[in-house]
């Protein structure tokens, strides 16, 4: 495999991110073998005698190494609009990688500010960014260092209280990355939204030494995040979870007592409990009372 020399003053060709459109529009490399009667096949037993080489490298092609992977459609990557929910440790790592891959657009959503304790995990900011909004820190880090061609949009909002805005952003997107950790009801809603729109969903979470990532296609005929879970496991509705110390029943009883609503299990009081309970956090829904009544 060869490439034409076109060096910059630093000894390398200047980076280019337009080559998909100028040279490889619609190109996806196939894993092709040399025929057994070909000169290349007969010349030896090395990999180059069995596999056809990729196209010659174009000097400065930032995406060359992805492009030469058989089956890797970099044109498809460049058309993706990615909604990143949460600009914390997971969200910033995701956004950095998307920026390096060269997606069309990255939409960042968060309502928090960058704190000193975030410096060890949230890679798009530095000490000078402490106190700024996380989406602004992340957007600035991407634009200054990591986004090779992506448009960056920073949305500072409370995703729970402004759910209609999240829905609208998801409608603009071709993939959703959920890194907001506010309880199972949020996860359920994001999963349902992606299923409704037919948009792929990637969900990630970490705790202590553990990290978990899930991918769902969003297709109607394929499993989603909650297909494998029962109602009991998803919402903590098993008898043990309900009756144990600190469980749902105890928390509900404490809420009713401290609110002066003892004995009142009306739809209104239950909706208020669900809106503020650490497990459910259903705040912001005007339909919540109708659902529980």
Secondary structure, DSSP 8 states (H G I E B T S, - for coil): --B-----TTSS---BS-HHHHH-TT------B--TTSHHHHT-SSGGGTB-----B-TTBTTHHHHTSTT--HHHHTT-EEEEE--SHHHHHHHHHHHHHT-SEEEEEE--B--GGGTTT-TT--GGGTTSBHHHHHHHHIIIII-SS-EEEEEE--TTTTHHHHHHHHHT-SEEEE---S-HHHHHHHHHHHHHHT-EEEEEEEETTEEEEEEE---TTS--TTTT--HHHHHT-SHHHHHSTTSHHHHHHHHHHHTT-TT---HHHHHHHHHH-TTT--TT-TTHHHHH-
